[in-house]
């Protein structure tokens, strides 16, 4: 199923979307290619749906969830979009087997999008691989990023409530520390990215951080020593 430039009008909204679900539950979107739309696939107030085997490219958003919860996305490829996958005020969604490349934002969890799970994902050549903005308690696991990385923006909860496990930037581990006094411990020398949320007394030294989104990201942290760092691209 290839969908190109389909339009849907709902009241005051005019959304160019390949597939547009409004107030839909328990639906299935399978085997779809969506391109050259405002939003390739757009879920609005729609929950408990399944989207699998999707390719989305040359859209503003490849897949956009607005106030939509408990959806499942799997086997998704998204590229050459402004946002590969974009969630706004959408929680408890599960995303796995995702490939996102050549987007400005590979996966963007925005504004009160909480308790989402993103696993088994490859993101490369995005400006930001994964961006968490005013969103909390999300789980990122088994994510490989190349020429991009993880970035945060927002409040204390954004910086301190995420779960980041087995994630890497250019085959080097992402180290995420939160809510702890590190007692002057030193970050391991193999770091690809370092993220701190509400951390004190940590030493970051003798690292080469390159070709990611952010080398060292610190939020609500103090008494951090940073020295002898090479950071580029």
Buried (B, 14 or more C-beta within 10 A) or exposed (E): EEBEEEEBEEEEEEBBBBBBBBEBEEBEBEEBBBBEBBBBBBBBBBBBBBBBBBBBBBBBBBBBBBBBBBBBBBBBBBBBBBBBBBBBBBBBBBBBBBBBBBBBBBBBBBEBBBBBBBBEBBBBBBBBBBBBBBBBBBBBBBBBBBBBBBBBBBBEBBBBBBEBEEBBBBEBBBBBBBEBEBEEEEBEEEBBBBBBBBBBBBBBEEBBBBBBBBBBBBBBBEEBEBEEBEEEE
